[in-house]
């Protein structure tokens, strides 16, 4: 069971939500007057929403570049939500380097191929370590400021924006309530001043129906003064909240300069990373150029040996035709035809 104060607070909150939903629906249906925001304030709200959406996309795509594995990204996000340190995982370059080093030791570190495998494996592990430093630097210098903007500044703007929208709906409801009370009061005064029709029964019925309708609407007439006071109060609340929201939006507009500085740090970190990887590749290329293979394949040996007549074995002479066989007859000439028999 809730306490009585909590129950009344929850009930008031539900009634307020119902009224706001009703006012919003009436605005969309064109049955209520909508208070338009200041043009500058509206532009600031639009820019803030655009900045928030693109910042979220930049964070997401940068995380994809730094960690292409979606499973590891979700694991890191989970540990971050739990405020615990995520376990360290071996990168793809480091795994490839370990594989090359193990293969080089297994195939023989004394052979040229084994030595090259070990050297390439060490280079791949160095690239993996440099990539880990890149991820740490970009996370601290680029992603963290953007995440702080989404977590604090953007959420504060959204909260104040929703509060401003609620104040606007309250103001619209107060305007509508005052308008209805004034209409009911004017209608009631008009019917009281006009004499009721006595000629026909239909006219009398219409008059009675209008009279009951006015009696029902007279509730709004009694609240004219109260509606005017509520309108002034809601107008003051709306103006105050609009000023607070405007000052907050103008304050976060300067965050783009901070984000620009973070973006420069991100580019410098990438430049240093690729320059270091290029230096690793240049060094390993020089080392590979100085390695001479100790074992040459048989195909390479055969292709490198010169072929001379002295190295070839003598061909056997063809055997003579047997004496008991007649020599082959010549083929008949196609022009003269077959020769006559002798």
Secondary structure, DSSP 8 states (H G I E B T S, - for coil): ---HHHHHHHHHHHHHHHHHHHHHHHHHTT-S------HHHHHHHHHHHHHHHHHHHHHHHHHHHH---HHHHHHHHHHHHTT--------HHHHHHHHHHHHHHHH-TTSHHHHHHHHHHHHHHHHHHHHHHHHHHHIIIIIHHHHHIIIIIIHHHHHHHHHHHHHHHHHHHHHHHHHHHHHHHHHHHHHHHS----S-HHHHHHHHHHHHHHHHHHHHHHTHHHHHHHHHHHHHHHHHHHHHHHHHHHHHTTHHHHHHHHHHHHHHHHHHHHHHHHHHHHHHHHHHHH---SS--HHHHHHHS---TTTS----------TTS--------TTT-S----
